[in-house]
């Protein structure tokens, strides 16, 4: 990845969630290296104390934009790799993996000995219409070793950044691949760009099994490390749904929702359309990527308890879910504690 010093420091806990102790190498170009060089060694030590195999570099050229460095970091990744390396992932600094194993398992089903370009599409068809078919950056662009080593050659990579406008790293990656190889995008279901705004409860309560999350601290706000802590206790149970009685759905690691009129008339196989679109009034045409959708249930028609904390100690996991009341209406907050025991 390529990012600023401050954003990298702020991302440490989130990177540690999925990378700590896994032997995965993280190669980062710090774009404001010259301004922060006195602090970089101490930040690197923090990463190493978290058992993250991180290596930091300055931009290969001072004139490179962040987007150009996002692509050029591939040259350093290739240098740092060994023969055993099968896949190279180019990530945004807010790409988050609830659990790395599902992504590893998904990539393992593909042929890493061929030139392959793997990623996810934007959810909003307006983005696809504007930028085309490519691995959208928030979901990550995953290159097989043969393709990465071909494009990560310094001479080839330098040529690529001079062929494409410097504004979007994922576009530079796409153009370099399409101009200098016959490889086309392999879309991997479960990868999300998350070009969605506002309330994403409909996404998280849909029974989805996301390989990654994105935009979780900008386009929408969710405590993703507390949510995904569930994976450290029970693996693939993150966001797994349970139905209680005739009116309640529990989405593990996210919410408990009680519906006033019950579940009988709700199609839980469809995602509730709670989120906003990127391009205003233009139809986002979500059907291909996250459809089919169902209408939003009004806040007065359901009672939602959202996860605020997760604590794991030995064979016990405690989760706190809170319903936020309304003081003016005299409605108190309510707390549900779930205790899991192995």
Buried (B, 14 or more C-beta within 10 A) or exposed (E): BBBBBEBBBBBBEBBBBBBBEEEBBBBBBBBBBEEBEEEBEEBBEEBEEBEBBBBBBBBBEEEBBBBBBBBBBBBBBBEBBEEEBBBBBBBBBBBBBBBBEBBBEBBEEBEBEEBBBBBBBBBBBBBBEEBEEBBBBBBBBBBBBBBBBBBBBBEBBBBBBEEBEBEBBBBBBBBBBBEBBEBEBBBBEBBBBBBBBEBBBBBBBBEBBBBBBBBBBEBBEBBBBBBBBBBEBBEEEBBBBEEEEEBBBBBBBBBBBBBEEEBEEBEBEBBBBBBBBBBEEEEBBBEEBBEEBBEBBEEEEBBBBBBEEBEBEEEEBEBBBBBEEEEEEEEEEEEEEBEBEE
